[in-house]
């Protein structure tokens, strides 16, 4: 859903919904429905919105590049294993380490 994203971007530009809609050459009601997540834009409109706000379509749609050193399925697997650890100190240490791994870049470069 793009509503929150385009609302924030529009506000940063200091535009009203009506002004943004006019600049995008679409009815205000259509634009409003995008902000309220009552309607999803087609790909062409998503490209238009992204270009208007100076971001990529991926950013608009909330996609982020996958650069974690371990995949999400692996994280879930290890989280399930950690859940079975009875010692609370060891469990906390294991969870902290798993979080560290999940947030580490895949290539080992510093963030």
N, C-alpha and C positions, 0 to 999 in steps of 0.2 A: 504494500500500500504506500502511495506516494504523498498522501495528504499532508502529513506533518512536515515532510521535507519541503514541499513547495510553499507551504504556508510560511515556514521559517525564511526561506530564500526570498519570497515576495516581501516579507516584512523588512528584511535586511536592505532591500532595494528601496524601501519607503513607498511602496506602491499599494494602492487599494486593489481589491479583487477586480473592480470594474476597469481600472487603468491597465492592469496586467492582461485581462481578457481582451481589451481593445488592441493592445500591442501585439498580442498573439493571434489576433483576428479570429476570435471565437466568442460565442455568446457568454456573458457573465455567468449565467446559470450552469453552463457546461463546466467552466473553470471552477466555479464554486463546488460543483459535485466532485471534481477531482480532489479539491482540498478537504472535503468532508468524507472522502473515501466511499462515496456513494456510486462512483463510476471510475473505471480504469481506462486510461488512454490506450488507443491502438499504438502500434510501434511507431508509425509516422508522427503521431502527436507526442509520444514520449521523446522522440528525437527533437522535435520542435521545442518542447519544454526544457529539455536538457540544454540545448543550445542557448535558449533565452536566458537561462540562469547560469550559464557558463560552467556546466558540469557534464560529466559523461552520462550516458544512458544507464550504465551500470551503477553509478553513484545515485542517480535518480531513483532507481529501482531498489536500492539498498544492498546491492551486491558488493562484496569486498573480496579482494584477491586472497586466495588460500595460500598462506605461507607458513603455516604451523608445521612443526617438526613431526608431530604425530597427528594422524587423521582423527576426525570426530568419532568414528566407530571404535577406534582404538581407545580413545579417551573414555567412552562409555563402558567399554570392556574393563578397563583398569579401575574405573570408578566403582563398578559392581564388585570387583575383587576387593577393593579397599573397604567397601561397605561391610564386608564380612570380618574385618579385623576387630577383635574384641578390645584390645588395649587402646584406650582413648588417646594416649600420647602418640603411639605409633600410627594410629589412624590419622591424626592431625598432621603428622610429619609426612605421611604418604600422600595425603590430599594436597598439602602445600607443594610437594615435589611434582605431583601431577599437574597442578595449576602452572607451575614454572615451565614444565615441558610444553604444555598447551599454548603458552604465550611466547615461546622461543621461536625465532626465525628459522626456517628450514635450512638455510645455507650456513647457519652459524654466525652470520654477520650481526653486529650490534644494531639494535633499533635506533 
